[in-house]
Amino acid sequence: MVIKFFPAEEYQLKYRKSKDGAIDFFRENTKESNVLATVITGKRFIGIVNNEIFKVISSEVGIGAFCVFSGVLVNDGCNLKVEINKPFKILLCIISLMMPLAIVIQLIVSPGWQNIGLIVPLSMFIVIGRFILKFMFKQSLNLGFSKLNSIFVLES
C-alpha cells in the first residue's frame, strides 16, 4: 500500500468534434513555454504541445499553475493526467517539514513530558494542511476543466 501525499487524477476524455480539432485548439490556445509558470497572456494555457502529446497549465494568474494537465491525444479520445506542479510540491514539502522539525528541536532543547501538548498543533497542522491541499487541487482542476470543456467531454 502506497500512501500518496500529493493528489493526482487520471481521466478518459472524448472529443467533442475530432482529434485534429483538439490539436488545433491546443496550438491556438497555448503559449509555448518549457517553464510551467503563470504569466499574463491572452492564451488559455501555457506549456508544451507536440502533435499528440501536451503538458500544460492554466494561464489564469493565481491558482492556474497549481495543476499540470498532461495528456496524449489518441484516436478515440484523450488520456489526461492531472497532478500538482513540481515547484508547488517542493514548496509544500518544505512547509510540511517545518512543524515536525520545530517539535524535534523543542524536544531536544527541552526534553520531557511537558512537550506532549505539541501533538495537538502538529495534528491540526497536518489535517488542515491536507484539506487546504485538496481544496486548492480541486479548484485548479475545475479551472482547467472549464477551459478544456470546449473540446473534451468527460467519459462516464
Summary of the structure (lengths in Angstrom):
residues: 156
radius of gyration: 19.9
end to end distance: 27.0
largest distance: 66.8
contacts: 424
relative contact order: 0.19
helix: 46%
strand: 27%
